[in-house]
Amino acid sequence: MVPGILNIDPKILNREIDNLSKESVRIITDATYANLLLGGTAIDVRDASALYFNTAFYFDRNGSYINRYDKIYLVPFGEFIPFEKWLSFFSYLVPYSVSLSGGEQRTIFELDTGKGSRNCKFGVIICYEDTVASLVRKFRKDGADFMINITNDAWFHNSSELDQHLAVMVFRAVENRTSITRAANSGISSFIAPNGEIYDYLHSKKKYKEIEGILCNKIRFENSANSWYTNHGDVFAISCVSVTAVLFLAALTKRIFA
């Protein structure tokens, strides 16, 4: 996650950190000639008010800005204060100086592989958005060939939360028969196949939490039709709950009036 603001002219806020952040994008793309996806904070001005977003910025191989995705599902008391007008005294819980705003649309990015084949499309989920099954499903229906998760799990140090967060990602991959790649600050960065296999993850000296490093591998692309869950969502689960409720009410009614 870059510390500066990438979507505005650094001269506006006159902060050196914004200049350095933009310069770092150019340096990395010049050195790698690779597309770059970075997490950061974006600022938009609407109706004379500044809105702040948790954002994924996408740059091409030349360091030119292409597009961005603003996190839609924010963490209560982590990124914003619910009912802030009445609960403003909780503001000390939020690590940001202001409450963030939620994004309004899903962004599909394109990746030019440079090998003459068609461009691949992918979506980005930020932090705990991987717990929102419907969001990943909608990205898949929008045409995403694979998903990328960027997250900062350093808040939880060496706890089991890191393992749990990775396990959640496996469910999203299997549900939608799609590969998911995650870049996690402090761990666990990994590659997950459409069948749920974690076929690579970052580790060093038998440690895979609270470490730093680079993880390189191929994304297992599966050019197949959407899964049943992608097309229909939670219809089956809702049907099961509905049938169970009807049977329970029928049994209860029979017992009362027997």
C-alpha positions in Angstrom: 0.0 0.0 0.0 1.4 3.3 -1.0 1.3 6.1 1.6 0.7 8.9 -0.8 -2.4 9.9 -2.9 -2.0 8.7 -6.5 -5.2 10.1 -8.1 -4.5 13.9 -7.7 -1.8 16.3 -8.7 0.8 16.3 -5.9 0.9 20.1 -6.1 -2.6 20.3 -4.8 -1.8 19.1 -1.3 1.8 20.0 -1.6 3.0 16.9 0.2 6.3 15.3 -0.6 4.9 11.8 0.1 2.6 12.2 -2.8 5.5 13.0 -5.2 7.5 10.1 -3.9 4.6 7.7 -4.3 4.0 8.7 -7.9 7.7 8.5 -8.6 7.9 5.0 -7.1 5.3 3.8 -9.6 7.5 5.1 -12.5 10.6 3.5 -11.0 9.0 0.1 -10.5 7.4 -0.1 -14.0 10.7 1.1 -15.6 12.6 -1.6 -13.8 10.1 -4.5 -14.4 8.1 -3.4 -17.5 5.1 -5.0 -15.8 1.6 -3.9 -15.1 1.3 -2.7 -11.6 -1.6 -3.0 -9.1 -1.2 -0.9 -5.9 -3.4 -0.3 -2.9 -3.8 3.2 -1.5 -6.1 6.0 -0.7 -8.0 8.0 -3.3 -9.6 11.4 -2.8 -12.6 12.7 -4.8 -14.3 16.0 -4.4 -18.1 15.9 -4.7 -20.5 18.8 -3.8 -17.6 20.7 -2.3 -16.8 17.8 0.1 -13.7 15.5 0.0 -14.4 11.8 0.0 -11.8 9.2 0.8 -11.7 5.7 -0.6 -9.7 2.5 0.0 -8.6 2.0 -3.6 -6.7 -0.4 -5.9 -4.9 1.6 -8.6 -3.9 -0.1 -11.9 -1.0 1.1 -14.1 0.3 -0.2 -17.4 3.8 -1.3 -18.3 4.8 2.3 -19.0 3.6 3.6 -15.6 0.5 5.2 -17.0 -2.6 5.2 -14.9 -5.4 3.1 -16.4 -8.2 2.7 -13.9 -9.1 2.1 -10.3 -11.4 0.1 -8.0 -12.8 1.6 -4.9 -13.6 -0.8 -2.1 -17.4 -1.3 -1.9 -17.8 -3.1 1.4 -16.1 -1.3 4.2 -15.3 -2.7 7.7 -17.4 -1.0 10.4 -15.3 0.7 13.1 -12.3 -0.2 11.0 -12.7 2.0 8.0 -15.8 4.0 8.9 -18.1 4.8 11.8 -21.7 3.6 11.3 -24.2 6.4 12.1 -21.2 8.7 12.6 -23.5 11.6 13.4 -24.6 9.9 16.7 -21.6 7.7 17.3 -18.8 10.1 16.7 -17.2 9.2 20.0 -16.1 5.9 18.4 -13.8 7.8 16.0 -10.7 6.8 18.0 -11.3 3.2 16.9 -10.8 4.0 13.2 -7.1 4.0 12.1 -7.9 6.8 9.6 -8.4 10.4 10.5 -11.7 10.4 8.6 -14.3 7.8 7.7 -13.8 6.3 4.3 -16.6 6.2 1.7 -17.7 3.0 -0.1 -17.2 2.5 -3.8 -20.2 2.3 -6.1 -19.2 0.1 -9.0 -17.2 -3.1 -9.8 -14.2 -2.5 -12.0 -13.0 -5.0 -14.6 -9.4 -4.6 -15.5 -7.7 -6.0 -18.6 -4.2 -7.6 -18.6 -2.3 -7.7 -21.9 -0.2 -10.8 -21.7 2.0 -9.7 -24.6 1.8 -13.1 -26.1 -0.6 -12.4 -28.9 -3.6 -14.1 -27.1 -6.7 -12.3 -26.0 -6.4 -9.9 -23.0 -7.4 -11.5 -19.7 -9.9 -9.7 -17.5 -9.7 -9.7 -13.7 -11.4 -8.1 -10.7 -10.0 -6.9 -7.4 -11.3 -7.5 -3.9 -9.8 -5.5 -1.1 -9.1 -6.9 2.3 -12.2 -8.6 3.8 -14.3 -8.3 0.6 -13.5 -11.9 0.0 -16.0 -12.7 2.8 -18.8 -11.3 0.6 -19.6 -14.2 -1.6 -22.1 -12.3 -3.7 -19.4 -9.7 -4.7 -17.0 -12.3 -6.1 -19.9 -14.0 -7.9 -20.9 -10.7 -9.5 -17.3 -10.0 -10.6 -17.3 -13.4 -12.3 -20.6 -12.7 -14.0 -19.1 -9.4 -15.2 -16.5 -11.3 -17.1 -13.6 -11.6 -14.7 -11.3 -14.5 -15.7 -9.6 -14.5 -12.3 -9.5 -12.4 -9.2 -6.8 -10.6 -7.2 -7.1 -9.9 -3.5 -4.9 -7.2 -1.9 -5.0 -7.0 1.8 -3.1 -5.7 4.8 -3.3 -8.5 7.5 -0.4 -7.0 9.5 -3.1 -5.8 12.0 -3.4 -9.4 13.3 0.3 -10.2 13.6 1.0 -13.9 13.9 -2.6 -15.0 14.9 -4.8 -17.6 13.3 -6.8 -14.8 11.6 -4.3 -15.0 8.7 -5.0 -18.7 8.2 -8.8 -18.1 8.5 -8.6 -15.3 5.9 -6.9 -17.5 3.5 -9.4 -20.3 4.0 -12.2 -17.9 3.1 -10.5 -17.3 -0.2 -10.6 -21.0 -1.0 -14.4 -21.0 -0.8 -14.7 -18.1 -3.2 -12.4 -19.9 -5.7 -14.3 -23.1 -5.6 -17.8 -21.5 -5.7 -17.0 -19.7 -8.9 -14.4 -22.0 -10.5 -11.9 -19.2 -10.7 -8.3 -18.7 -9.7 -7.6 -16.1 -7.0 -4.2 -14.6 -6.4 -3.6 -12.7 -3.2 -0.9 -10.2 -2.1 -1.1 -9.9 1.7 1.1 -7.5 3.7 2.8 -9.7 6.3 1.2 -12.9 4.8 -0.3 -15.1 3.6 0.4 -14.2 -0.1 -0.7 -17.2 -2.2 -2.0 -18.6 -5.5 -5.3 -20.5 -5.4 -6.6 -22.8 -8.2 -10.2 -23.0 -9.3 -10.5 -26.3 -7.5 -9.4 -24.7 -4.2 -5.9 -26.0 -4.2 -3.4 -23.6 -2.6 -0.6 -24.4 -5.1 1.9 -21.8 -3.9 2.3 -19.5 -1.0 5.0 -17.2 0.3 7.2 -18.7 3.1 10.6 -18.3 4.4 12.5 -20.5 6.9 9.3 -22.5 7.7 7.5 -19.2 8.4 4.6 -17.9 6.3 3.3 -15.2 8.6 4.9 -11.8 9.4 7.4 -12.2 6.6 8.4 -10.2 3.5 9.3 -11.4 0.1 8.3 -11.9 -3.5 6.1 -14.7 -4.8 6.1 -15.5 -8.5 4.0 -18.1 -10.2 1.5 -18.6 -13.1 -2.2 -18.1 -12.6 -4.1 -21.3 -13.4 -6.5 -19.9 -16.0 -9.6 -22.1 -16.6 -11.6 -21.1 -19.6 -14.9 -22.8 -18.6 -18.5 -21.9 -18.3 -19.7 -20.2 -15.1 -20.4 -22.5 -12.2 -23.9 -23.2 -11.0 -23.3 -20.9 -8.0 -22.0 -18.1 -10.2 -25.2 -18.2 -12.3 -27.7 -18.8 -9.5 -26.1 -17.6 -6.3 -27.6 -18.8 -3.0 -30.9 -20.1 -4.5 -30.2 -23.7 -3.3 -29.3 -22.6 0.3 -32.3 -20.3 0.5 -34.6 -23.1 -0.8 -33.2 -25.5 1.9 -33.9 -22.9 4.6 -37.4 -22.2 3.2 -38.3 -25.9 3.1 -36.9 -26.4 6.6 -39.0 -23.5 7.9 -42.2 -24.8 6.3 -41.7 -28.3 7.7 -41.0 -26.8 11.1 -44.1 -24.7 11.1 -46.2 -27.6 9.8 -44.9 -29.9 12.6 -45.5 -27.1 15.2 -49.0 -26.4 13.9 -49.9 -30.1 14.0 -48.6 -30.5 17.5 -50.6 -27.4 18.8 -53.9 -28.4 17.2 -53.6 -32.1 17.5 
